[in-house]
Amino acid sequence: MLNKMAEQKNRQRIKNKMKKIGFIYGIICWLALTAIAQDNDNNNQKPDGSRLEALKIGYITKKLNLTPEEAQKFWPVYNQYATEIKKVRQDAVLKNVPEIDVEEQVLNIRKKYNGEFMKALSPQRTDQFFKAEKEFGAFVTKELMIRRQNRIQQRRPLLRQ
């Protein structure tokens, strides 16, 4: 009887901790979204993608719900992975590489890091990471399209005058 009561208390404590963690992740994501939604006051400053990267990290963190041990193993590998992907994309722009070749290089990097991610996460969670990364890309694309549409609609009344 005492074991059951102790077990219930432990479950309740875990449940409360998970609620707090979920709340914190929600706040982080909300802050990241509001930071991205704000206009850049300094028009001379070139965007470096750091706000978008912060939003992506928050999104992935929320989707994977990493334990501290998993996070300690996962994020260094992710940072190397993201650096390689970014370098390939930047080189492609500078050297005018065909898109199909860029995608092939990115796929090779993803295959290379698949094994590295599996050292930090289970195969299912690794797959979940790659899916979350795609979902985030789709989210950003959709958001950009909506913003472009809004800008066009705001300019139309000015053109009619």
Steps between C-alpha positions, in 0.01 A plus 500: 500500500783738590680406179197596296471834676871570454470399135205735450693787663798433273276495194341827609844660550612383156176626348548841663861519377390413147235773515763753609738390223219521244410846623863615475529361143177676411634830634826455308313429177266794557794734563677373190187550290448852625866583438470383140169681450648835595631717219871563491541863615849529353451476124875521437562181691519186289295208633725215610231242574578480871140571601375236260757253631387573858142435399602175330686384811196576715275312258727194492542506878124503546441225243769266635442574870862417576620390842801693632728204421366472145530874448861493617580239233266629228572875474875482429429253217215720375726807497758319283220375274345847464840655429569253219156551345538879519844485340372290209212740439723809521756348262221411261385860484853634451593244235158482333469123557190333350228436759496125437870480589442702816217269606723197436772648721246577773366144479853363537552714810168379644604138439840564658348654813218246529743263673631778721150598609422135579786503752316775687139396431308185418437423130136608541600831660763556230230454237278734701778761489528488121120524471491796739768672294289458185186618680682811615614571143142467379381730780755768408413477130130535576563795732709678235227450239238644735718802577564564131128482430432747781764743370356481148146563631622797704667654194202459266297790642806725459531404133139590424532859619 
